[in-house]
Amino acid sequence: QVQLVESGGGLVQPGGSLRLSCAANRVDFRRYALAWYRQVPGKQRELVAEVTTDDNTKYADFVKGRFTISKDNAKNMFYLQMTVLKSEDTAVYYCKALWSYGNLEFWGRGTQVTVSS
């Protein structure tokens, strides 16, 4: 059974860094695009970054130059390195795996990131 589990969230000061991890059990990285989303209360979940099966990456404008998505095929893990964090980055962050050949997707349960002094 496919299961995604996020970790690495927490409280960080503005300007600080965090690395989120997603353990993607039973996800074949050759067949799934991988992504990070975030959501704040009262707003829609929004795409932060994604990486395709052929390692192309895409970032939301609001994180370009600050966040980096990466994956480790051997460990079935993918990551979101976040730097120069701002208070507006405060959100619950979710990882997602999207089947490249159809509309099948899996989500983690989320990890809270709070950027505050």
Secondary structure, 3 states (H helix, E strand, C coil): CCEEEEECCEEECCCCCEEEEEEEECCCCCCEEEEEEEECCCCCCEEEEEECCCCCEEECHHHCCCEEEEEECCCCEEEEEECCCCHHHCEEEEEEEEECCCCCEEECCCEEEEECC
